[in-house]
Amino acid sequence: MNPALSHPPTRESHRPTECSGQPAPTERAAAWSPRAEDAQHQALFDIRAEAEADALCRLLNLIVVHGYPPAEVHAVQDGDWLQVRLRVPRLPRQRAGVIAARLRSLVDVAGVDLAFRAI
């Protein structure tokens, strides 16, 4: 009989190991998890989009769906364009970058600038 089969594997025996032979940490910080430094800044989105009837709703939805409602929304129509400024406190930088990319991918969005400012 194969000796490896005579002892059933345990949870500890299947834990990955690092190159040093020590067990690898089982907990990793998730990239999307809020961090302490996120509480110290706010994301500022400056968006230029075509002034369509549902433009503002679509822009806001891309942010709110992540659970970060804007603290401030300022929108001004200038002819066929809509200038929107959104201030979102405690939004993680990585998530803000992904949201900005998604905003830029909308057909009626001409540009998105993303900046961060201390609270």
MOPAC internal coordinates of N, CA, C and O (Angstrom, degrees):
PM7 1SCF
backbone

  N    0.0000 0     0.00 0     0.00 0    0    0    0
  C    1.4487 1     0.00 0     0.00 0    1    0    0
  C    1.5327 1   109.29 1     0.00 0    2    1    0
  O    1.2310 1   121.38 1   -38.00 1    3    2    1
  N    1.2985 1   114.97 1   142.00 1    3    2    1
  C    1.4594 1   120.96 1   179.66 1    5    3    2
  C    1.5273 1   109.23 1   -68.67 1    6    5    3
  O    1.2310 1   119.17 1   -56.08 1    7    6    5
  N    1.3720 1   119.19 1   123.92 1    7    6    5
  C    1.4614 1   120.53 1  -178.21 1    9    7    6
  C    1.5261 1   112.64 1   -64.22 1   10    9    7
  O    1.2310 1   119.75 1   154.11 1   11   10    9
  N    1.3058 1   118.08 1   -25.89 1   11   10    9
  C    1.4636 1   120.06 1   179.31 1   13   11   10
  C    1.5217 1   110.95 1   -67.52 1   14   13   11
  O    1.2310 1   120.14 1   152.17 1   15   14   13
  N    1.3133 1   117.34 1   -27.83 1   15   14   13
  C    1.4597 1   120.96 1  -179.01 1   17   15   14
  C    1.5205 1   112.60 1   -85.59 1   18   17   15
  O    1.2310 1   119.84 1   163.28 1   19   18   17
  N    1.3242 1   117.91 1   -16.72 1   19   18   17
  C    1.4602 1   120.18 1  -177.42 1   21   19   18
  C    1.5255 1   112.47 1   -75.36 1   22   21   19
  O    1.2310 1   119.98 1   159.46 1   23   22   21
  N    1.3254 1   117.64 1   -20.54 1   23   22   21
  C    1.4657 1   121.44 1   177.96 1   25   23   22
  C    1.5231 1   108.38 1  -117.61 1   26   25   23
  O    1.2310 1   119.89 1   -67.84 1   27   26   25
  N    1.3296 1   117.82 1   112.16 1   27   26   25
  C    1.4671 1   119.15 1  -179.49 1   29   27   26
  C    1.5278 1   110.41 1   -63.23 1   30   29   27
  O    1.2310 1   120.41 1   -34.73 1   31   30   29
  N    1.3192 1   116.82 1   145.27 1   31   30   29
  C    1.4689 1   119.76 1  -179.56 1   33   31   30
  C    1.5247 1   110.68 1   -65.65 1   34   33   31
  O    1.2310 1   121.36 1   -35.27 1   35   34   33
  N    1.3032 1   115.00 1   144.73 1   35   34   33
  C    1.4619 1   120.47 1   175.85 1   37   35   34
  C    1.5119 1   108.75 1  -104.49 1   38   37   35
  O    1.2310 1   121.58 1   -12.86 1   39   38   37
  N    1.3090 1   114.58 1   167.14 1   39   38   37
  C    1.4651 1   120.45 1   179.38 1   41   39   38
  C    1.5321 1   110.44 1   -60.45 1   42   41   39
  O    1.2310 1   120.59 1   140.98 1   43   42   41
  N    1.3300 1   116.47 1   -39.02 1   43   42   41
  C    1.4627 1   120.85 1  -179.01 1   45   43   42
  C    1.5228 1   112.02 1   -67.78 1   46   45   43
  O    1.2310 1   120.16 1   146.19 1   47   46   45
  N    1.3441 1   117.31 1   -33.81 1   47   46   45
  C    1.4606 1   119.34 1  -177.02 1   49   47   46
  C    1.5196 1   112.41 1   -71.91 1   50   49   47
  O    1.2310 1   119.84 1   162.62 1   51   50   49
  N    1.3311 1   117.91 1   -17.38 1   51   50   49
  C    1.4644 1   121.08 1  -179.88 1   53   51   50
  C    1.5210 1   112.94 1   -99.56 1   54   53   51
  O    1.2310 1   120.46 1  -176.40 1   55   54   53
  N    1.3210 1   116.72 1     3.60 1   55   54   53
  C    1.4590 1   120.13 1   179.96 1   57   55   54
  C    1.5211 1   108.98 1   -71.08 1   58   57   55
  O    1.2310 1   119.13 1   -47.76 1   59   58   57
  N    1.3428 1   119.27 1   132.24 1   59   58   57
  C    1.4659 1   120.84 1  -179.84 1   61   59   58
  C    1.5241 1   110.93 1   -64.20 1   62   61   59
  O    1.2310 1   121.16 1   -28.43 1   63   62   61
  N    1.3201 1   115.39 1   151.57 1   63   62   61
  C    1.4585 1   120.23 1   177.81 1   65   63   62
  C    1.5141 1   109.56 1  -118.92 1   66   65   63
  O    1.2310 1   121.45 1   -28.62 1   67   66   65
  N    1.3228 1   114.83 1   151.38 1   67   66   65
  C    1.4546 1   120.35 1   175.33 1   69   67   66
  C    1.5210 1   108.53 1   -80.04 1   70   69   67
  O    1.2310 1   119.97 1    -4.34 1   71   70   69
  N    1.3021 1   117.65 1   175.66 1   71   70   69
  C    1.4643 1   122.28 1   179.46 1   73   71   70
  C    1.5223 1   111.82 1   -60.67 1   74   73   71
  O    1.2310 1   120.08 1   152.58 1   75   74   73
  N    1.3258 1   117.45 1   -27.42 1   75   74   73
  C    1.4643 1   120.70 1  -178.91 1   77   75   74
  C    1.5160 1   112.16 1   -75.85 1   78   77   75
  O    1.2310 1   119.51 1   173.56 1   79   78   77
  N    1.3148 1   118.55 1    -6.44 1   79   78   77
  C    1.4495 1   121.70 1  -178.66 1   81   79   78
  C    1.5165 1   112.94 1    90.57 1   82   81   79
  O    1.2310 1   120.09 1   172.63 1   83   82   81
  N    1.3229 1   117.44 1    -7.37 1   83   82   81
  C    1.4562 1   121.71 1   178.14 1   85   83   82
  C    1.5267 1   109.30 1   -83.14 1   86   85   83
  O    1.2310 1   120.15 1   -29.69 1   87   86   85
  N    1.3209 1   117.32 1   150.31 1   87   86   85
  C    1.4675 1   118.93 1   177.77 1   89   87   86
  C    1.5276 1   110.95 1   -60.13 1   90   89   87
  O    1.2310 1   121.16 1   -40.44 1   91   90   89
  N    1.3142 1   115.38 1   139.56 1   91   90   89
  C    1.4631 1   120.78 1   177.70 1   93   91   90
  C    1.5237 1   108.76 1   -74.03 1   94   93   91
  O    1.2310 1   119.85 1   -29.98 1   95   94   93
  N    1.3139 1   117.90 1   150.02 1   95   94   93
  C    1.4618 1   119.53 1   177.31 1   97   95   94
  C    1.5283 1   109.81 1   -61.63 1   98   97   95
  O    1.2310 1   121.12 1   -40.27 1   99   98   97
  N    1.3229 1   115.46 1   139.73 1   99   98   97
  C    1.4653 1   119.18 1  -178.15 1  101   99   98
  C    1.5195 1   111.49 1   -87.85 1  102  101   99
  O    1.2310 1   119.70 1   158.22 1  103  102  101
  N    1.3180 1   118.18 1   -21.78 1  103  102  101
  C    1.4600 1   121.76 1  -178.88 1  105  103  102
  C    1.5210 1   109.61 1  -105.82 1  106  105  103
  O    1.2310 1   120.64 1   -50.93 1  107  106  105
  N    1.3035 1   116.39 1   129.07 1  107  106  105
  C    1.4605 1   122.09 1   174.64 1  109  107  106
  C    1.5083 1   108.25 1  -123.90 1  110  109  107
  O    1.2310 1   121.08 1   -34.92 1  111  110  109
  N    1.3058 1   115.55 1   145.08 1  111  110  109
  C    1.4607 1   119.00 1   175.43 1  113  111  110
  C    1.5170 1   108.31 1   -71.05 1  114  113  111
  O    1.2310 1   120.39 1   -52.42 1  115  114  113
  N    1.3013 1   116.87 1   127.58 1  115  114  113
  C    1.4558 1   121.22 1   179.08 1  117  115  114
  C    1.5236 1   109.07 1   -70.93 1  118  117  115
  O    1.2310 1   120.67 1   -38.29 1  119  118  117
  N    1.3123 1   116.33 1   141.71 1  119  118  117
  C    1.4665 1   120.87 1  -178.86 1  121  119  118
  C    1.5236 1   111.55 1   -62.84 1  122  121  119
  O    1.2310 1   120.36 1   151.34 1  123  122  121
  N    1.3247 1   116.92 1   -28.66 1  123  122  121
  C    1.4640 1   120.61 1  -177.34 1  125  123  122
  C    1.5208 1   112.68 1   -90.64 1  126  125  123
  O    1.2310 1   119.89 1   172.12 1  127  126  125
  N    1.3179 1   117.82 1    -7.88 1  127  126  125
  C    1.4607 1   120.77 1  -177.28 1  129  127  126
  C    1.5212 1   110.50 1   -70.59 1  130  129  127
  O    1.2310 1   120.54 1   -39.13 1  131  130  129
  N    1.3300 1   116.58 1   140.87 1  131  130  129
  C    1.4654 1   119.04 1   175.43 1  133  131  130
  C    1.5258 1   110.33 1   -63.79 1  134  133  131
  O    1.2310 1   120.98 1   -36.53 1  135  134  133
  N    1.3160 1   115.74 1   143.47 1  135  134  133
  C    1.4605 1   121.89 1   178.80 1  137  135  134
  C    1.5211 1   108.51 1  -115.83 1  138  137  135
  O    1.2310 1   120.91 1   -13.57 1  139  138  137
  N    1.3112 1   115.86 1   166.43 1  139  138  137
  C    1.4654 1   120.65 1  -178.36 1  141  139  138
  C    1.5240 1   111.30 1   -59.00 1  142  141  139
  O    1.2310 1   120.36 1   140.73 1  143  142  141
  N    1.3302 1   116.92 1   -39.27 1  143  142  141
  C    1.4712 1   119.19 1  -178.42 1  145  143  142
  C    1.5300 1   112.63 1   -68.48 1  146  145  143
  O    1.2310 1   119.98 1   159.98 1  147  146  145
  N    1.3432 1   117.64 1   -20.02 1  147  146  145
  C    1.4661 1   120.38 1   178.45 1  149  147  146
  C    1.5240 1   111.64 1   -66.18 1  150  149  147
  O    1.2310 1   120.28 1   150.89 1  151  150  149
  N    1.3255 1   117.07 1   -29.11 1  151  150  149
  C    1.4596 1   120.89 1  -179.35 1  153  151  150
  C    1.5221 1   111.66 1   -71.26 1  154  153  151
  O    1.2310 1   120.01 1   167.62 1  155  154  153
  N    1.3193 1   117.59 1   -12.38 1  155  154  153
  C    1.4600 1   121.83 1  -175.54 1  157  155  154
  C    1.5218 1   114.06 1   -97.37 1  158  157  155
  O    1.2310 1   119.75 1   176.25 1  159  158  157
  N    1.3285 1   118.09 1    -3.75 1  159  158  157
  C    1.4650 1   119.19 1  -178.50 1  161  159  158
  C    1.5297 1   111.02 1  -138.37 1  162  161  159
  O    1.2310 1   121.62 1   -11.34 1  163  162  161
  N    1.3021 1   114.51 1   168.66 1  163  162  161
  C    1.4610 1   121.73 1   176.76 1  165  163  162
  C    1.5217 1   108.88 1  -133.01 1  166  165  163
  O    1.2310 1   121.31 1   -31.84 1  167  166  165
  N    1.3142 1   115.09 1   148.16 1  167  166  165
  C    1.4637 1   121.04 1   178.71 1  169  167  166
  C    1.5252 1   108.52 1   -92.58 1  170  169  167
  O    1.2310 1   121.00 1   -41.82 1  171  170  169
  N    1.3194 1   115.69 1   138.18 1  171  170  169
  C    1.4654 1   122.15 1   177.19 1  173  171  170
  C    1.5223 1   108.28 1  -118.81 1  174  173  171
  O    1.2310 1   120.84 1   -62.74 1  175  174  173
  N    1.3158 1   116.00 1   117.26 1  175  174  173
  C    1.4580 1   122.13 1   178.36 1  177  175  174
  C    1.5240 1   108.15 1  -105.29 1  178  177  175
  O    1.2310 1   120.19 1   -55.20 1  179  178  177
  N    1.3234 1   117.24 1   124.80 1  179  178  177
  C    1.4667 1   122.91 1   170.97 1  181  179  178
  C    1.5166 1   106.49 1  -110.91 1  182  181  179
  O    1.2310 1   120.88 1   -62.46 1  183  182  181
  N    1.3282 1   115.92 1   117.54 1  183  182  181
  C    1.4601 1   121.57 1  -171.51 1  185  183  182
  C    1.5174 1   109.48 1  -124.05 1  186  185  183
  O    1.2310 1   121.05 1   -43.26 1  187  186  185
  N    1.3251 1   115.60 1   136.74 1  187  186  185
  C    1.4708 1   122.04 1   173.56 1  189  187  186
  C    1.5232 1   106.69 1  -118.43 1  190  189  187
  O    1.2310 1   121.44 1   -61.72 1  191  190  189
  N    1.3276 1   114.86 1   118.28 1  191  190  189
  C    1.4621 1   120.17 1  -176.85 1  193  191  190
  C    1.5209 1   109.94 1  -135.74 1  194  193  191
  O    1.2310 1   121.20 1   -20.87 1  195  194  193
  N    1.3263 1   115.31 1   159.13 1  195  194  193
  C    1.4593 1   119.82 1   174.48 1  197  195  194
  C    1.5220 1   108.44 1   -63.53 1  198  197  195
  O    1.2310 1   120.56 1   -38.14 1  199  198  197
  N    1.3202 1   116.53 1   141.86 1  199  198  197
  C    1.4643 1   121.80 1  -176.82 1  201  199  198
  C    1.5247 1   110.67 1   -79.76 1  202  201  199
  O    1.2310 1   120.91 1  -109.05 1  203  202  201
  N    1.3148 1   115.86 1    70.95 1  203  202  201
  C    1.4622 1   122.00 1   175.74 1  205  203  202
  C    1.5253 1   108.34 1   -91.50 1  206  205  203
  O    1.2310 1   120.68 1   -22.12 1  207  206  205
  N    1.3244 1   116.31 1   157.88 1  207  206  205
  C    1.4623 1   121.17 1  -176.27 1  209  207  206
  C    1.5299 1   112.98 1   -59.80 1  210  209  207
  O    1.2310 1   119.77 1   145.03 1  211  210  209
  N    1.3239 1   118.04 1   -34.97 1  211  210  209
  C    1.4651 1   120.70 1  -176.22 1  213  211  210
  C    1.5275 1   113.38 1  -104.32 1  214  213  211
  O    1.2310 1   119.65 1  -170.18 1  215  214  213
  N    1.3139 1   118.28 1     9.82 1  215  214  213
  C    1.4716 1   121.26 1  -174.65 1  217  215  214
  C    1.5250 1   112.13 1   -60.69 1  218  217  215
  O    1.2310 1   120.07 1   132.27 1  219  218  217
  N    1.3060 1   117.48 1   -47.73 1  219  218  217
  C    1.4597 1   120.36 1  -176.78 1  221  219  218
  C    1.5341 1   111.21 1   -63.70 1  222  221  219
  O    1.2310 1   120.47 1   139.74 1  223  222  221
  N    1.3209 1   116.70 1   -40.26 1  223  222  221
  C    1.4767 1   120.28 1   178.12 1  225  223  222
  C    1.5234 1   111.16 1   -61.73 1  226  225  223
  O    1.2310 1   120.26 1   136.58 1  227  226  225
  N    1.3208 1   117.11 1   -43.42 1  227  226  225
  C    1.4650 1   120.14 1  -179.11 1  229  227  226
  C    1.5226 1   111.66 1   -67.33 1  230  229  227
  O    1.2310 1   120.32 1   141.11 1  231  230  229
  N    1.3265 1   116.99 1   -38.89 1  231  230  229
  C    1.4624 1   120.46 1   178.39 1  233  231  230
  C    1.5282 1   110.85 1   -63.75 1  234  233  231
  O    1.2310 1   120.70 1   133.13 1  235  234  233
  N    1.3216 1   116.26 1   -46.87 1  235  234  233
  C    1.4606 1   120.44 1  -179.27 1  237  235  234
  C    1.5245 1   111.83 1   -65.88 1  238  237  235
  O    1.2310 1   120.54 1   142.12 1  239  238  237
  N    1.3239 1   116.57 1   -37.88 1  239  238  237
  C    1.4613 1   120.32 1  -178.24 1  241  239  238
  C    1.5256 1   111.72 1   -60.82 1  242  241  239
  O    1.2310 1   119.87 1   142.71 1  243  242  241
  N    1.3168 1   117.85 1   -37.29 1  243  242  241
  C    1.4643 1   120.40 1  -179.44 1  245  243  242
  C    1.5282 1   112.62 1   -63.82 1  246  245  243
  O    1.2310 1   120.33 1   157.55 1  247  246  245
  N    1.3120 1   116.97 1   -22.45 1  247  246  245
  C    1.4634 1   120.53 1   179.11 1  249  247  246
  C    1.5257 1   110.90 1   -95.76 1  250  249  247
  O    1.2310 1   120.52 1   133.95 1  251  250  249
  N    1.3146 1   116.61 1   -46.05 1  251  250  249
  C    1.4620 1   121.54 1  -175.73 1  253  251  250
  C    1.5257 1   111.83 1   -64.92 1  254  253  251
  O    1.2310 1   119.97 1   148.19 1  255  254  253
  N    1.3198 1   117.67 1   -31.81 1  255  254  253
  C    1.4600 1   120.83 1  -179.78 1  257  255  254
  C    1.5312 1   111.51 1   -60.67 1  258  257  255
  O    1.2310 1   119.51 1   158.36 1  259  258  257
  N    1.3191 1   118.54 1   -21.64 1  259  258  257
  C    1.4622 1   122.82 1   178.20 1  261  259  258
  C    1.5300 1   112.06 1   -87.65 1  262  261  259
  O    1.2310 1   120.40 1   178.60 1  263  262  261
  N    1.3301 1   116.85 1    -1.40 1  263  262  261
  C    1.4599 1   120.28 1   177.86 1  265  263  262
  C    1.5158 1   114.66 1    87.10 1  266  265  263
  O    1.2310 1   119.99 1  -160.07 1  267  266  265
  N    1.3100 1   117.62 1    19.93 1  267  266  265
  C    1.4607 1   122.37 1   179.58 1  269  267  266
  C    1.5256 1   109.61 1  -123.77 1  270  269  267
  O    1.2310 1   119.63 1   -93.35 1  271  270  269
  N    1.3208 1   118.31 1    86.65 1  271  270  269
  C    1.4654 1   119.53 1   179.46 1  273  271  270
  C    1.5298 1   110.71 1   -69.99 1  274  273  271
  O    1.2310 1   120.34 1   -39.39 1  275  274  273
  N    1.3232 1   116.95 1   140.61 1  275  274  273
  C    1.4684 1   119.81 1   178.32 1  277  275  274
  C    1.5265 1   111.20 1   -64.71 1  278  277  275
  O    1.2310 1   120.66 1   -38.21 1  279  278  277
  N    1.3121 1   116.34 1   141.79 1  279  278  277
  C    1.4595 1   121.36 1   175.18 1  281  279  278
  C    1.5216 1   110.10 1   -81.61 1  282  281  279
  O    1.2310 1   120.93 1   156.86 1  283  282  281
  N    1.3355 1   115.83 1   -23.14 1  283  282  281
  C    1.4659 1   120.39 1  -179.01 1  285  283  282
  C    1.5219 1   109.26 1  -148.55 1  286  285  283
  O    1.2310 1   121.41 1   -43.89 1  287  286  285
  N    1.3277 1   114.90 1   136.11 1  287  286  285
  C    1.4682 1   121.99 1   176.21 1  289  287  286
  C    1.5204 1   106.95 1  -130.48 1  290  289  287
  O    1.2310 1   121.12 1   -53.34 1  291  290  289
  N    1.3164 1   115.47 1   126.66 1  291  290  289
  C    1.4642 1   120.51 1   177.63 1  293  291  290
  C    1.5237 1   107.23 1  -130.40 1  294  293  291
  O    1.2310 1   120.65 1   -59.56 1  295  294  293
  N    1.3264 1   116.37 1   120.44 1  295  294  293
  C    1.4685 1   120.71 1  -178.82 1  297  295  294
  C    1.5225 1   109.59 1  -131.00 1  298  297  295
  O    1.2310 1   121.12 1   -45.59 1  299  298  297
  N    1.3292 1   115.46 1   134.41 1  299  298  297
  C    1.4632 1   122.18 1   179.10 1  301  299  298
  C    1.5183 1   108.19 1  -134.52 1  302  301  299
  O    1.2310 1   121.01 1   -50.57 1  303  302  301
  N    1.3333 1   115.68 1   129.43 1  303  302  301
  C    1.4594 1   119.60 1   175.95 1  305  303  302
  C    1.5202 1   108.76 1   -88.63 1  306  305  303
  O    1.2310 1   121.30 1   -48.56 1  307  306  305
  N    1.3275 1   115.11 1   131.44 1  307  306  305
  C    1.4588 1   122.07 1   178.76 1  309  307  306
  C    1.5208 1   107.13 1  -128.60 1  310  309  307
  O    1.2310 1   120.55 1   -90.10 1  311  310  309
  N    1.3186 1   116.55 1    89.90 1  311  310  309
  C    1.4592 1   121.16 1  -176.97 1  313  311  310
  C    1.5119 1   110.63 1    67.93 1  314  313  311
  O    1.2310 1   120.76 1    58.32 1  315  314  313
  N    1.3272 1   116.16 1  -121.68 1  315  314  313
  C    1.4629 1   121.31 1   179.74 1  317  315  314
  C    1.5260 1   112.85 1   -87.39 1  318  317  315
  O    1.2310 1   120.19 1  -176.66 1  319  318  317
  N    1.3220 1   117.24 1     3.34 1  319  318  317
  C    1.4630 1   121.28 1  -175.52 1  321  319  318
  C    1.5129 1   111.79 1  -116.15 1  322  321  319
  O    1.2310 1   121.47 1   -25.93 1  323  322  321
  N    1.3107 1   114.79 1   154.07 1  323  322  321
  C    1.4543 1   122.84 1   176.35 1  325  323  322
  C    1.5274 1   107.39 1  -121.44 1  326  325  323
  O    1.2310 1   120.59 1   -57.88 1  327  326  325
  N    1.3280 1   116.47 1   122.12 1  327  326  325
  C    1.4653 1   122.04 1   175.81 1  329  327  326
  C    1.5261 1   107.04 1   -98.42 1  330  329  327
  O    1.2310 1   120.31 1   -58.40 1  331  330  329
  N    1.3119 1   117.01 1   121.60 1  331  330  329
  C    1.4656 1   121.65 1  -176.93 1  333  331  330
  C    1.5222 1   109.06 1  -124.63 1  334  333  331
  O    1.2310 1   121.31 1   -47.74 1  335  334  333
  N    1.3266 1   115.11 1   132.26 1  335  334  333
  C    1.4683 1   121.07 1   174.84 1  337  335  334
  C    1.5260 1   107.16 1  -121.77 1  338  337  335
  O    1.2310 1   121.10 1   -54.99 1  339  338  337
  N    1.3230 1   115.50 1   125.01 1  339  338  337
  C    1.4595 1   121.85 1  -179.33 1  341  339  338
  C    1.5213 1   109.18 1  -120.26 1  342  341  339
  O    1.2310 1   120.77 1   -45.65 1  343  342  341
  N    1.3120 1   116.13 1   134.35 1  343  342  341
  C    1.4659 1   121.74 1   175.80 1  345  343  342
  C    1.5219 1   107.27 1  -115.59 1  346  345  343
  O    1.2310 1   120.80 1   -61.11 1  347  346  345
  N    1.3271 1   116.07 1   118.89 1  347  346  345
  C    1.4643 1   121.50 1  -176.25 1  349  347  346
  C    1.5293 1   108.67 1  -123.36 1  350  349  347
  O    1.2310 1   120.17 1   -73.44 1  351  350  349
  N    1.3347 1   117.29 1   106.56 1  351  350  349
  C    1.4644 1   119.13 1   179.80 1  353  351  350
  C    1.5248 1   112.17 1   -74.95 1  354  353  351
  O    1.2310 1   121.38 1   -30.15 1  355  354  353
  N    1.3338 1   114.97 1   149.85 1  355  354  353
  C    1.4692 1   123.95 1   173.51 1  357  355  354
  C    1.5245 1   114.48 1    60.02 1  358  357  355
  O    1.2310 1   120.05 1  -156.47 1  359  358  357
  N    1.3145 1   117.51 1    23.53 1  359  358  357
  C    1.4636 1   121.37 1   176.17 1  361  359  358
  C    1.5313 1   108.14 1   -82.47 1  362  361  359
  O    1.2310 1   119.46 1   -58.71 1  363  362  361
  N    1.3449 1   118.63 1   121.29 1  363  362  361
  C    1.4676 1   120.15 1   179.67 1  365  363  362
  C    1.5347 1   111.33 1   -56.73 1  366  365  363
  O    1.2310 1   120.51 1   -37.72 1  367  366  365
  N    1.3195 1   116.64 1   142.28 1  367  366  365
  C    1.4674 1   121.61 1  -176.21 1  369  367  366
  C    1.5231 1   112.57 1   -58.48 1  370  369  367
  O    1.2310 1   120.16 1   137.21 1  371  370  369
  N    1.3220 1   117.30 1   -42.79 1  371  370  369
  C    1.4645 1   119.56 1  -179.36 1  373  371  370
  C    1.5232 1   110.74 1   -63.80 1  374  373  371
  O    1.2310 1   120.77 1   136.28 1  375  374  373
  N    1.3181 1   116.14 1   -43.72 1  375  374  373
  C    1.4665 1   119.94 1   179.51 1  377  375  374
  C    1.5295 1   110.46 1   -65.39 1  378  377  375
  O    1.2310 1   120.20 1   141.17 1  379  378  377
  N    1.3369 1   117.22 1   -38.83 1  379  378  377
  C    1.4648 1   120.91 1   178.16 1  381  379  378
  C    1.5231 1   110.58 1   -61.68 1  382  381  379
  O    1.2310 1   120.31 1   139.69 1  383  382  381
  N    1.3282 1   117.02 1   -40.31 1  383  382  381
  C    1.4647 1   120.53 1   177.89 1  385  383  382
  C    1.5141 1   112.43 1   -63.32 1  386  385  383
  O    1.2310 1   120.58 1   139.45 1  387  386  385
  N    1.3234 1   116.49 1   -40.55 1  387  386  385
  C    1.4665 1   120.60 1   178.49 1  389  387  386
  C    1.5275 1   110.37 1   -67.23 1  390  389  387
  O    1.2310 1   120.40 1   138.23 1  391  390  389
  N    1.3265 1   116.85 1   -41.77 1  391  390  389
  C    1.4671 1   120.41 1   178.27 1  393  391  390
  C    1.5224 1   110.10 1   -62.86 1  394  393  391
  O    1.2310 1   119.96 1   137.08 1  395  394  393
  N    1.3346 1   117.67 1   -42.92 1  395  394  393
  C    1.4662 1   120.69 1   178.71 1  397  395  394
  C    1.5264 1   110.76 1   -60.38 1  398  397  395
  O    1.2310 1   120.18 1   138.88 1  399  398  397
  N    1.3261 1   117.26 1   -41.12 1  399  398  397
  C    1.4715 1   120.57 1   178.02 1  401  399  398
  C    1.5237 1   110.94 1   -64.12 1  402  401  399
  O    1.2310 1   120.28 1   140.42 1  403  402  401
  N    1.3170 1   117.08 1   -39.58 1  403  402  401
  C    1.4715 1   120.18 1   178.41 1  405  403  402
  C    1.5238 1   111.12 1   -67.44 1  406  405  403
  O    1.2310 1   120.57 1   141.47 1  407  406  405
  N    1.3256 1   116.51 1   -38.53 1  407  406  405
  C    1.4663 1   119.51 1   176.46 1  409  407  406
  C    1.5266 1   110.35 1   -62.42 1  410  409  407
  O    1.2310 1   120.44 1   137.31 1  411  410  409
  N    1.3304 1   116.76 1   -42.69 1  411  410  409
  C    1.4693 1   120.93 1   179.67 1  413  411  410
  C    1.5235 1   112.12 1   -63.56 1  414  413  411
  O    1.2310 1   120.43 1   153.02 1  415  414  413
  N    1.3287 1   116.79 1   -26.98 1  415  414  413
  C    1.4665 1   119.84 1  -177.71 1  417  415  414
  C    1.5265 1   113.12 1   -78.98 1  418  417  415
  O    1.2310 1   119.94 1   169.57 1  419  418  417
  N    1.3264 1   117.72 1   -10.43 1  419  418  417
  C    1.4644 1   119.78 1   177.01 1  421  419  418
  C    1.5252 1   109.60 1   -68.44 1  422  421  419
  O    1.2310 1   120.82 1   -41.16 1  423  422  421
  N    1.3047 1   116.04 1   138.84 1  423  422  421
  C    1.4664 1   121.63 1  -174.67 1  425  423  422
  C    1.5216 1   112.26 1   -60.35 1  426  425  423
  O    1.2310 1   120.04 1   139.30 1  427  426  425
  N    1.3295 1   117.53 1   -40.70 1  427  426  425
  C    1.4648 1   119.39 1  -174.86 1  429  427  426
  C    1.5328 1   113.47 1   -90.67 1  430  429  427
  O    1.2310 1   119.74 1  -170.04 1  431  430  429
  N    1.3258 1   118.10 1     9.96 1  431  430  429
  C    1.4658 1   121.51 1   177.30 1  433  431  430
  C    1.5254 1   108.79 1   -97.95 1  434  433  431
  O    1.2310 1   121.11 1   -56.45 1  435  434  433
  N    1.3344 1   115.48 1   123.55 1  435  434  433
  C    1.4632 1   120.91 1  -178.69 1  437  435  434
  C    1.5248 1   112.07 1   -89.82 1  438  437  435
  O    1.2310 1   120.15 1   152.60 1  439  438  437
  N    1.3202 1   117.32 1   -27.40 1  439  438  437
  C    1.4563 1   119.08 1  -179.26 1  441  439  438
  C    1.5101 1   112.67 1  -169.55 1  442  441  439
  O    1.2310 1   121.29 1   -29.65 1  443  442  441
  N    1.3327 1   115.14 1   150.35 1  443  442  441
  C    1.4658 1   122.38 1   177.79 1  445  443  442
  C    1.5211 1   107.80 1  -138.02 1  446  445  443
  O    1.2310 1   120.81 1   -54.72 1  447  446  445
  N    1.3141 1   116.05 1   125.28 1  447  446  445
  C    1.4627 1   121.71 1   172.34 1  449  447  446
  C    1.5184 1   107.57 1  -111.30 1  450  449  447
  O    1.2310 1   120.73 1   -44.06 1  451  450  449
  N    1.3170 1   116.21 1   135.94 1  451  450  449
  C    1.4585 1   121.95 1   179.81 1  453  451  450
  C    1.5164 1   108.76 1  -121.55 1  454  453  451
  O    1.2310 1   120.89 1   -50.01 1  455  454  453
  N    1.3222 1   115.90 1   129.99 1  455  454  453
  C    1.4599 1   121.67 1   176.88 1  457  455  454
  C    1.5234 1   108.27 1  -137.62 1  458  457  455
  O    1.2310 1   121.02 1   -17.14 1  459  458  457
  N    1.3275 1   115.65 1   162.86 1  459  458  457
  C    1.4542 1   121.17 1   177.76 1  461  459  458
  C    1.5136 1   108.56 1  -125.07 1  462  461  459
  O    1.2310 1   121.25 1   -35.92 1  463  462  461
  N    1.3266 1   115.21 1   144.08 1  463  462  461
  C    1.4593 1   121.38 1  -179.30 1  465  463  462
  C    1.5235 1   108.22 1  -139.50 1  466  465  463
  O    1.2310 1   120.53 1   -34.88 1  467  466  465
  N    1.3087 1   116.60 1   145.12 1  467  466  465
  C    1.4623 1   120.63 1   177.26 1  469  467  466
  C    1.5228 1   109.65 1   -66.32 1  470  469  467
  O    1.2310 1   121.45 1   -32.79 1  471  470  469
  N    1.3075 1   114.84 1   147.21 1  471  470  469
  C    1.4752 1   119.52 1   179.36 1  473  471  470
  C    1.5036 1   109.09 1   -79.71 1  474  473  471
  O    1.2310 1   120.10 1   180.00 1  475  474  473

